[in-house]
Amino acid sequence: MAKMSPWEKFFVNRRGEGSFNRLISKMAYSGVVRIGNSSRVLELGGGKGTFSSLLYERYHPKIVFLTDYDQDQVNLARNYLVNKFGKIPDDLVLQQADASHLKYEDDSFDVVVARMILHHLGELKDIYSGLDEINRVLLPGGVFVYVEFAHKREIRKHLAELGFNVHFRKGLHSETVIAVKREQISVEAKTNKAI
């Protein structure tokens, strides 16, 4: 995964709460994303922390992991959250993380969010590796929400191959996609159902 240039950081970090509130509204409007007090949420490429802090305030999930590949961004998020909340809440965890090699266990999260970061993973094969990792850490029935402008068709196709149902997408240049990981039915359950 490539580090962002100072210019990219400036552009990413200048976004106000409005664009993040619109994404939260799209998530709520979809009827597919359900975040409650037992939800575990992972944000990839969290930047200065605006989205995770708004999600935390609105839904009070069990835990939110706000991650970014760039340690400087994680430090910026730490400062932002301390200024906003007085201290970083125990259930809002900041970590440096590479979306291509996530250090979380399989089936760890109910929701994974990646806003405008998939193209930063590099070539298409690297983006696929990142999507494979997201699939691995997402619970069956979990939701992957992302906004992306590059490789849109290829990303959706790979998600379908991984067993996701795309429920919502919209946009001219970039698109917002809400994809639900299909729940797997065990061979035993299929056998019992057929009887």
N, C-alpha and C positions, 0 to 999 in steps of 0.2 A: 504494500500500500504506500502510495506516495504522500509525502508531507505537503501541506498547502504552502503556497508562497505567501509572503506578507500581504500582497494585494488580495489574494483569495480570502485570507483571514479577515481583512478589513471588510470585504464585501459580506462574508458570512456573519460576522459579529455585529454588523450594523442593523440587522433585521430587528424590527420591533415586535411587540407582543401580538400585533394584529395578524400577521401571517401565521403565527403559531395557533392563535385562537381560531382562525379559519380552518386549520387542519383538525383541530379538536372538534369543531362543529361538523366537519365532514365525517369524522369518525362516529360521532353520535348519530348523525342523520342516517348513516348506513344501516343502523339497526343490527349490525354484525359485531361491532366492537363493544364488548361489555367489560367495563373496568369497575371493580368493587374493592371492598376492604380486604379481600383475600387474594387479590390479583398481584402477580409478580410481573413487572414491566422492565424491559431493557430498551434503552435508547442508544443507538449507535450514531456516532458523529454528533454528539450533543452540543458541541460548541460551547458557548458561554453559559448554557444551562436554562435558557428561557423556556423551552418547550417542556422539559421535565418538571420545572418548578410549577408551571401552569397546570400540568396534568396532576401533579402531586396535590396542589391546592384544591382542584375541582373534584377529584375522585377519591383521594385518600387511600391509594392502594397499599397493600401489605408492605411492598418494597419497590423502589424504583432504582435501577442501576443506570446512572448517567455516565456514558463512556465516550471517549474520543481517542483517536489514534495518537494525536499530538498532545504531549504532556503540558505544553504551554496552554492549550485550550482547556485542559482539565483544571489547571491552576486558575485560569480566568473564570471558569464555572464555580470553583470554590469561593473566590472573592465575590462573585455575583450572588451566590446563595447566602453567604454570611451577611452581605449588605441587605438582602431581601428579608431573611428570616431571623437575623441576629446570630444565628449559628446554623450549622448544617444539621437538619433533622436526622435522627438515627436511621430512619427508614428511607433515606435518600442517599445512596452510595455513589461516590465518584471514583472512577477507575480509568486508567489508561488501558485501552483494549484495541486489538487489531481484528476487524470484522472478518478477516480471512482465516483467523486462528483463534477462535473464542475459547477462553479458559473455563467456561461454565459447563456443568454436567448436562447430559442429554435430558430433554424434557424438563427444562428449568423454568420456562417463562410462559405466561398466558398471552402476552403481547410483546412484539418486537417492533420498534419504530426506527426507520432510517430515512431521514429527510435530506435529499440531495447529496448522498454520500456514495452510492453504489458506483458511480463513474470514477470515484477516487480510488477504487480498488485496482484499477489498471485495465489490462486487456480483458476481453470477454471471458476468457478461461478463468481469470482471477475473479471476475464478478460472479461466475458460476460457483467457484469455490466458496465465496462469501455467502451466496444463497444456500449452498449445501450446509454451511455452518449454522445459518439462521434456522434452517429446517431442523437440524440436529437439536438445537437448544430450545426449540418451540414445542410446547406440549401438543399432542393430538387435539384438534379442535381449537387450537390457539390461532391468533391473528397476527399477520405480518402487514404492517402499514408502511408504505414508502411513497416518496415523491421523487421522481427522476425525469430527466430530459434526454438521457442518452440510452441507446440500446433498449428502447421500451418494448418492442415486440419480442426481442430475444429473451429479455428478463421474464416477461409474462409466460413465454413458451417454456422456459426452464422451470418456472414455478409449477406450471401445469404438469410437467413431467415428474416433478417431485411429489405431486399429489395435493396441490393447492387448488381451491376454487376461487377464482377472482370474482368478487362481488360488486366492486365499484371502481370505476376509473373515469377520470375527466381531465381535460386539459388540451390546449392546442400545442404548446411547446413542451411543457412538462406535464406529467400526469400523476394523479394521486391514485394509488392502487391499494385496495383493502383485500387481502387474500387470506382465506381460511385454510389451515392445514386440515386435510381430511382425517377423520378419526379412523384408525385401522381396526378392522374386525378380525379377531383371532380366528385361526382355522377351526378351533374347537367351537367357537360361537357360531361360525357358519354351518358347521356340521349339525350342531344342536338345533339351529333355526330351520334347517332343511328337513329335519325329522318330524 
